[in-house]
């Protein structure tokens, strides 16, 4: 059986782009979720170097669909990694944009138990991915979002929390991920429903994070790292 450790040992990811992929601990969260729930019908928006896809396929031992129009930008290393791991037969990689593929899947009546949203990170791109994924996810299925540090992602998450009571948030051990399960098959909002989802917390968190990212030797970052060390996290 292909384990998460074995996957990570065999993946080829350029050192200069090591911050792009899903982290090993995040991929393990996906792996554990799929294993514990016995999930087999999976879809992924975004592919990159194939770390999350590999963990998904290893956990389910079933076919997996991923979409990514930019695999050439990653020197096709994602495809090569999957081949190296012996998982090519399970993968269907669609080299197209999610906003083109997801509506087609909806028209075909496709359904999934787990969808991982990690493609376009602009607000409108994430929101469109959520909008169409909602039609594709089974009741009792799961939607997972990556890069929750980004304000664009946080706004989509807050929209779901405040406006979509047919979804329930599920705690995960990684702060850079968010997980929702679909608890009702039908979205029963009326046509005039809207609840504000802008939050000062997400605004402050985003700009604080960006400040520390742009100023790696700044006082705020040093204070944050010092506090984490004191707290043992």
N, C-alpha and C positions, 0 to 999 in steps of 0.2 A: 504493500500500500504506500502511495506517495504521501509523505508527511510534509507539514509546513516547513520544518527545518530542511528537509531534502530539497524542497522547491527553492528556498532562499539561497541555498548553497550553489545551485546550478544556474540561477538567473544571471544574465549579463546586463548590467545597467551601467552606463558611462558615469564615471565619478563626477564629471562636471555637471551632470543632470540628476544627481542623486536625490535632490529635494522634490523632484516632480512626481515620482510614483507614490502609490499607497505604501505606507511604511509596513514593515513585517508585522508589527504588533497589531496594526489595523487590519491587515489581511487575515491574521489569526482570528480576529473578532468575527469576520465574515465566515471563515471556515467553521468555527465553533457553532455559530448560529445555524448554518445550513445543516451541519451534522446533527445538532440537537433536535431540530424540527423535522428532519427527514425530507428536506426540500430537494426537488429535482428539476423543476421548471424554472430556469433562470435567464435573465436578460441583463446586459450591462451596457451602459452608455459611456463610452470612453474605453480605451484599451491600453495605449501607451506601450509599456514594456511587458505587459501581460502578467504582472504579479497578482492582481486581484482575480483575473480570469483563471489563472492557474490554481489558485486556492479554491475558487468556486468549483472547478471541474474535479479537483482532487476530493473535495468534500462530498460532491453529489454522485460522482462516477456516472454522469449523464451528459447529454448534449447541452451545450451552452452557446448562446448568441451574444456577440459583442459587436458594437458598431463604432467605427472610428475612420473618418475620411483622411486622417493625417498620419497614417502608419508609415508612409514614406519619410515623413519628417523625423521619425524615430529609427531610420535606417532599417525598418522592418525587423527590429530586434525583438519586438513582441511576438511576432510570428515565429522567429527563430527560437526564442525561449520556449514557446509552447511545443515546438517540434523536438527540442532537446529533451524536454520532460516526457515525451511520448504521449502528448495529449492532443495532437493535431486532429485525430479522428473525432474528437468530441466538440471541437470548436467550429462554429460558423461565424466567420468575421465578415461583416458587411462594411465595405469601405465607402460609406455614405454618411451624410448628416442625419442626426436623430430626427430633426424636424421634417425630413422626407420619409424616413423609415417608419417612425412610430404611427403616423396616420394610416399608413398602408397596413400595418399590423392590426390596427383597430378595425379597419374595414374587413379584414380577413377573419375577425373574431378570435384573434390569438389571445391566450391567457397565460399568465405567469404567476408563480408563487413568490418570487423574489426579483426585484429590480434594483440595480445599483446605479445611481445617478452621479456620474463623475466626468461629464463631458465639458460643454461650454460653461464657463464660470461667470459669465455676465448674468445679471438678474433675469433679463427676459429669456435667455437661453435656458437657465435652470427652471424657470417657471413653465415654459413650454414643455420641457421634459417631464415635469411633474404633471402638467395638465393631461398629456396623452398617456403617461404611465398609469394614471388613475383609471383609464378605460381598460387597461391591459392587465391590471392586478386582480387576482382572485380575492374574494372575501376571505379574510384570515391570512392573506398574503402580506408581504413586507416590502416597504420602500426604504432604501438606505441612501443617505446623502453623505458626500465627502467634502472636505475643506469647509467645515463650519466656522472656521476663523474668519472667513470672508463675509463682509457685510451683505453682499448679494445673496449668498446662501442663507444667512441669518434672516433676511427679510422673507424669503420663500418659506423657511421653517416657521416663522412667526405667523405668516398668512395661514398655514395649515393649522397651527395650534388654535388660532382665533376664529377661523372661518369654516374649517372642515371637521365637524364633530363626528364624521364617519371614520376618522382616523384617530388612533391613540398612540401617543409617543411611548416608546419602549426604551428604558435606560440602557446605555452601552458604556463600556469602560474607557472608551477613547473620546477625549474632548473634541477631536477633529472630525467626528462622525455623528450622525443623527439617524435614528431608526423609528419608523412608524409602521403600525400594523393597521390594516383596513378592517374595521370592526362591523361596518354595515355595508351591505351591497349597494344601497341606494343613497345618493346625496339628496337629502330632502329639503335643501334650502329653496326658498321661493325666489322669483326672478329679481326681486329688489334687495336681496340680502347683501349686506356688506358690513364688516366690522374692521375698524382701523387696526393695522398691524405694524405700524411704525413704532419702534421703541427706542428710547434714549439709551438703554443698555447696549443694544446692538451697535448704535452709532459710536458710543464711547469705546466699546471693545474694539471695533474695527480701527479707529484712528489711533488708539493706544498701541495696537499690534503693529500697524504700519509705521508708527514712529520708531518703535524698537527695531523693526526690520531695516529701516532706512538709516538708523543710527546705532549700529551694533556695539559701539563703544560708549554710548550715551549713559547718563546717570540713571535714567528710568529703567533701562535694560539691566544695568548692574544691580539696581535695587530689587527688580523682579526676580532675577536669578538668585540673589542672596536670600530672598524670602522663601523661594522654592527649596533652597538647600536647608534652611532652618526647619521648614515644615517636613523635610524628608521626602519630597515629591520630585 
